[in-house]
Amino acid sequence: NLNYRAGKLNIANRAFVTGFKGNESPYGSFETWVNTNPYYKPLSSSEKFLTYKEDSRSSGSSWNVFNPIYDANLSSFNTTKNYVINNNLMMTYDFNSALRLTASGQISKGMTNTDNFLSPLHSSFEGVENRKKGSLAHRESSAFGFTANAMLTYSKVLQDKHSITANLRGEISESQNRLNGYKAVGFPAASNGNPSFAFGFEQDSKPSASTRVSRRTTILGSINYSYDQRYNFDVNYNLDGSTSFGSNNLFSPYYSFGTSWNIHNERFAKRVNWINMLRLRANIGIT
């Protein structure tokens, strides 16, 4: 956090870095454990099967019951790494008691990587040909964005009756999101998940990639007038431009009008001691 003040100028900056690293449990889904019959004898991680059963529907052939502890002690992993850098800058400058300039900017950059490796020795690859045993799913996403705005504010009370506040504000922003990933299959039995040792990609698949960029700009003007804190009038006009609107109509206007009457500030209402606030309000606009 940095702050600087000199006369009419005030500058503040806030910067922070966040991140995390996540490791999924190697023991897999809880469903695997609750569906294992309780009368099976617990075996060490070196034993691949708890037991086998005869299948009467296929002429006495057998199918195996896998040992979940065996799978949990393989070289499989599912990890996620993330970091985000963010910086916020704000400045205010008071020309006089009635006129103020406010400006601010924000910029952020983030990255998330996920790797999910399943060892070729895993029980889910039982019966699969050797060159297709093992898989690695890699996913990488990045985000970058910035926002900058400036606002000029005029506020004045005249003759203790007339209160005027006017704002003129402009803003620009951009966001970029990129995503790419792939799934490799087929690893040597002693593999530790290094993608350079993969035999190929998943059948009928290819690496995925996408990019999305959006930009926006806004101009906003508002005027607020109050007479004797009883009668209030508001006018707002907003012109938004965005790449999300499409190239045929990049800019769209929005506006609103409002008025209100603070009845509780009238003399006749002040004589009623059980009235603290009573306001009549009306407004109309489009968004």
C-alpha positions as CSV (number, residue, x, y, z in Angstrom):
1,N,0.0,0.0,0.0
2,L,1.4,3.4,-1.0
3,N,-0.1,6.8,-0.3
4,Y,1.1,10.2,-1.4
5,R,-0.4,13.6,-0.4
6,A,0.7,17.0,-1.5
7,G,-1.7,20.0,-1.1
8,K,-4.7,19.3,-3.3
9,L,-3.4,16.0,-4.7
10,N,-3.9,12.6,-3.2
11,I,-2.6,9.4,-4.7
12,A,-3.1,5.9,-3.4
13,N,-1.8,2.6,-4.8
14,R,-2.7,-0.9,-3.8
15,A,-0.9,-4.0,-5.2
16,F,-1.3,-7.6,-4.2
17,V,-0.3,-11.1,-5.4
18,T,-2.4,-14.1,-4.6
19,G,-2.0,-17.8,-5.6
20,F,-2.6,-21.3,-4.5
21,K,-1.4,-24.9,-5.2
22,G,-3.9,-27.7,-5.0
23,N,-3.2,-31.5,-4.9
24,E,-6.2,-33.8,-5.3
25,S,-6.3,-36.8,-3.0
26,P,-4.7,-39.9,-4.5
27,Y,-7.4,-42.1,-3.0
28,G,-9.9,-41.1,-5.7
29,S,-13.7,-41.1,-5.3
30,F,-15.2,-42.1,-2.0
31,E,-17.6,-44.3,-4.1
32,T,-14.7,-46.7,-4.7
33,W,-14.4,-47.4,-1.0
34,V,-18.0,-47.7,0.0
35,N,-18.7,-50.1,-2.9
36,T,-16.0,-52.4,-1.7
37,N,-17.5,-55.3,0.2
38,P,-16.5,-55.1,3.9
39,Y,-15.6,-58.8,4.2
40,Y,-12.6,-58.4,1.8
41,K,-9.4,-58.7,3.7
42,P,-7.3,-55.4,3.5
43,L,-4.2,-55.9,1.5
44,S,-1.0,-53.8,1.1
45,S,-0.4,-51.5,-1.8
46,S,1.7,-54.1,-3.5
47,E,-1.3,-56.3,-4.1
48,K,-3.3,-55.3,-7.2
49,F,-6.4,-57.4,-6.5
50,L,-8.4,-58.1,-3.3
51,T,-9.9,-61.2,-4.8
52,Y,-11.8,-62.5,-7.8
53,K,-15.2,-63.8,-8.4
54,E,-16.6,-66.4,-10.7
55,D,-19.1,-65.2,-13.4
56,S,-21.7,-67.9,-14.0
57,R,-23.0,-66.1,-17.0
58,S,-19.8,-66.6,-19.0
59,S,-18.9,-70.3,-18.5
60,G,-17.1,-70.0,-15.2
61,S,-14.7,-67.2,-16.2
62,S,-13.6,-64.8,-13.4
63,W,-13.4,-61.1,-13.0
64,N,-11.1,-59.4,-10.5
65,V,-11.8,-57.1,-7.5
66,F,-9.3,-54.3,-7.6
67,N,-7.4,-53.1,-4.5
68,P,-8.1,-49.3,-4.1
69,I,-5.0,-48.9,-2.0
70,Y,-2.9,-50.2,-4.9
71,D,-4.2,-47.4,-7.1
72,A,-3.7,-44.8,-4.4
73,N,0.0,-45.5,-4.2
74,L,0.8,-45.2,-7.9
75,S,2.5,-42.2,-9.5
76,S,-0.8,-40.6,-10.5
77,F,-1.4,-37.0,-9.6
78,N,-4.0,-34.2,-10.1
79,T,-2.5,-30.8,-9.4
80,T,-3.6,-27.2,-9.9
81,K,-1.4,-24.1,-9.7
82,N,-2.7,-20.5,-9.8
83,Y,-1.5,-17.0,-9.4
84,V,-3.0,-13.5,-9.8
85,I,-1.2,-10.1,-9.8
86,N,-3.5,-7.1,-9.3
87,N,-2.7,-3.4,-9.0
88,N,-5.1,-0.6,-8.2
89,L,-4.2,3.1,-8.6
90,M,-6.5,6.0,-7.5
91,M,-5.9,9.8,-7.7
92,T,-8.0,12.8,-6.5
93,Y,-7.3,16.4,-7.1
94,D,-9.4,19.2,-5.6
95,F,-9.3,22.3,-7.8
96,N,-11.4,24.1,-5.1
97,S,-14.1,23.4,-2.7
98,A,-16.6,22.7,-5.5
99,L,-14.7,21.0,-8.2
100,R,-12.9,17.7,-7.9
101,L,-11.2,15.3,-10.4
102,T,-11.0,11.6,-9.6
103,A,-9.1,9.1,-11.7
104,S,-8.4,5.4,-11.1
105,G,-7.0,2.4,-12.9
106,Q,-6.8,-1.3,-12.3
107,I,-4.7,-4.0,-14.1
108,S,-4.7,-7.7,-13.4
109,K,-2.9,-10.8,-14.7
110,G,-3.6,-14.4,-13.8
111,M,-2.6,-17.9,-14.8
112,T,-4.0,-21.3,-13.9
113,N,-2.5,-24.7,-14.8
114,T,-4.0,-28.1,-14.2
115,D,-2.4,-31.5,-14.8
116,N,-4.3,-34.8,-14.2
117,F,-2.1,-37.8,-14.7
118,L,-3.3,-41.4,-14.4
119,S,-0.6,-44.0,-14.2
120,P,-0.6,-46.8,-16.9
121,L,-0.6,-49.2,-14.0
122,H,-4.0,-48.0,-12.8
123,S,-6.7,-50.6,-12.5
124,S,-8.9,-48.6,-14.9
125,F,-6.6,-49.6,-17.7
126,E,-7.0,-53.3,-17.1
127,G,-7.5,-55.0,-20.4
128,V,-6.4,-52.0,-22.5
129,E,-3.6,-52.4,-25.0
130,N,-0.3,-51.3,-23.6
131,R,0.2,-48.3,-25.9
132,K,-3.0,-46.8,-24.6
133,K,-2.5,-47.3,-20.9
134,G,-2.0,-44.1,-18.9
135,S,-3.3,-40.6,-19.6
136,L,-2.4,-37.0,-19.0
137,A,-4.9,-34.1,-19.3
138,H,-3.3,-30.7,-19.3
139,R,-5.2,-27.4,-19.2
140,E,-3.8,-23.9,-19.1
141,S,-5.8,-20.7,-18.8
142,S,-4.7,-17.1,-18.6
143,A,-6.5,-13.9,-18.0
144,F,-5.5,-10.3,-18.4
145,G,-7.6,-7.2,-18.0
146,F,-7.5,-3.5,-17.2
147,T,-9.9,-0.7,-16.4
148,A,-9.3,3.0,-16.4
149,N,-11.7,5.8,-15.5
150,A,-11.8,9.5,-14.7
151,M,-14.6,11.6,-13.3
152,L,-15.1,15.4,-12.9
153,T,-17.5,16.3,-10.0
154,Y,-19.0,19.7,-9.3
155,S,-20.9,20.2,-6.1
156,K,-22.2,23.6,-4.8
157,V,-24.8,24.9,-2.4
158,L,-26.2,28.3,-3.2
159,Q,-27.9,30.6,-0.8
160,D,-28.4,27.7,1.6
161,K,-31.4,26.6,-0.6
162,H,-30.1,25.4,-3.9
163,S,-27.9,22.2,-4.0
164,I,-26.3,21.2,-7.3
165,T,-24.2,18.2,-8.1
166,A,-22.9,17.3,-11.6
167,N,-20.7,14.4,-12.7
168,L,-19.0,13.7,-16.0
169,R,-17.3,10.3,-16.1
170,G,-15.5,8.2,-18.7
171,E,-14.2,4.7,-18.5
172,I,-12.4,2.2,-20.7
173,S,-11.8,-1.5,-20.1
174,E,-10.5,-4.6,-21.7
175,S,-10.4,-8.3,-20.8
176,Q,-8.6,-11.2,-22.4
177,N,-9.1,-14.8,-21.7
178,R,-7.0,-17.6,-23.3
179,L,-7.4,-21.3,-22.9
180,N,-5.5,-24.3,-24.3
181,G,-5.1,-27.9,-23.4
182,Y,-4.6,-31.5,-24.6
183,K,-5.0,-35.1,-23.5
184,A,-2.1,-37.5,-24.1
185,V,-2.5,-41.2,-23.7
186,G,-0.2,-44.1,-23.6
187,F,2.8,-44.0,-21.2
188,P,5.6,-46.5,-20.2
189,A,4.9,-48.4,-17.1
190,A,7.5,-46.5,-15.1
191,S,6.4,-43.1,-16.3
192,N,6.1,-40.1,-13.9
193,G,3.7,-38.1,-16.1
194,N,6.2,-36.3,-18.3
195,P,4.2,-35.6,-21.6
196,S,7.3,-36.1,-23.7
197,F,7.0,-39.8,-23.0
198,A,3.4,-40.1,-24.2
199,F,2.7,-42.4,-27.2
200,G,0.1,-40.0,-28.7
201,F,-3.1,-38.1,-28.2
202,E,-6.5,-39.5,-27.3
203,Q,-8.2,-41.1,-30.3
204,D,-10.1,-38.7,-32.5
205,S,-9.0,-35.7,-30.4
206,K,-6.7,-32.8,-30.9
207,P,-5.3,-30.0,-28.7
208,S,-7.9,-27.3,-27.8
209,A,-7.3,-23.6,-27.8
210,S,-9.6,-20.6,-27.5
211,T,-9.2,-16.8,-27.1
212,R,-11.8,-14.3,-26.1
213,V,-11.2,-10.5,-26.1
214,S,-13.8,-7.9,-25.1
215,R,-13.5,-4.2,-24.9
216,R,-15.8,-1.6,-23.4
217,T,-16.0,2.2,-23.2
218,T,-18.5,4.4,-21.3
219,I,-19.4,8.1,-21.0
220,L,-21.7,9.1,-18.2
221,G,-23.2,12.4,-17.3
222,S,-25.5,13.2,-14.4
223,I,-27.0,16.3,-12.8
224,N,-28.7,16.4,-9.5
225,Y,-30.6,19.4,-8.1
226,S,-32.3,19.8,-4.8
227,Y,-34.2,22.8,-3.5
228,D,-34.3,23.3,0.3
229,Q,-33.8,19.6,0.7
230,R,-37.5,19.2,-0.3
231,Y,-37.7,19.0,-4.0
232,N,-35.2,16.9,-5.9
233,F,-34.5,16.3,-9.6
234,D,-32.1,13.9,-11.3
235,V,-31.0,13.4,-14.9
236,N,-28.6,10.7,-16.0
237,Y,-27.3,9.9,-19.5
238,N,-25.0,7.0,-20.3
239,L,-23.4,6.1,-23.6
240,D,-21.9,2.5,-23.7
241,G,-19.8,1.1,-26.4
242,S,-18.8,-2.6,-26.3
243,T,-17.5,-5.3,-28.7
244,S,-20.3,-7.4,-27.2
245,F,-22.9,-5.3,-29.0
246,G,-21.7,-6.4,-32.5
247,S,-20.1,-4.4,-35.3
248,N,-23.4,-2.9,-36.6
249,N,-24.2,-1.1,-33.4
250,L,-21.2,-0.6,-31.2
251,F,-22.7,2.2,-29.1
252,S,-26.0,2.2,-27.2
253,P,-27.4,5.1,-25.2
254,Y,-29.2,4.8,-21.8
255,Y,-30.9,7.5,-19.8
256,S,-33.1,8.1,-16.7
257,F,-35.0,10.9,-15.1
258,G,-36.1,11.1,-11.5
259,T,-37.8,13.4,-9.1
260,S,-38.7,13.2,-5.4
261,W,-40.5,15.2,-2.7
262,N,-39.2,15.0,0.9
263,I,-42.6,15.5,2.6
264,H,-41.0,15.1,6.0
265,N,-39.1,18.4,5.5
266,E,-42.3,20.4,5.0
267,R,-43.5,22.5,7.9
268,F,-46.9,20.7,8.2
269,A,-45.1,17.3,8.4
270,K,-42.7,18.4,11.0
271,R,-45.6,19.1,13.3
272,V,-46.5,15.4,13.2
273,N,-44.0,13.9,15.7
274,W,-44.5,10.2,14.5
275,I,-43.2,11.0,11.0
276,N,-39.5,10.6,10.6
277,M,-39.3,10.2,6.9
278,L,-42.0,10.4,4.2
279,R,-40.9,10.7,0.6
280,L,-42.8,10.6,-2.7
281,R,-40.6,9.5,-5.6
282,A,-40.9,8.8,-9.3
283,N,-38.4,7.9,-12.0
284,I,-38.2,6.5,-15.5
285,G,-35.4,5.2,-17.7
286,I,-33.9,2.5,-19.8
287,T,-31.1,0.1,-19.1
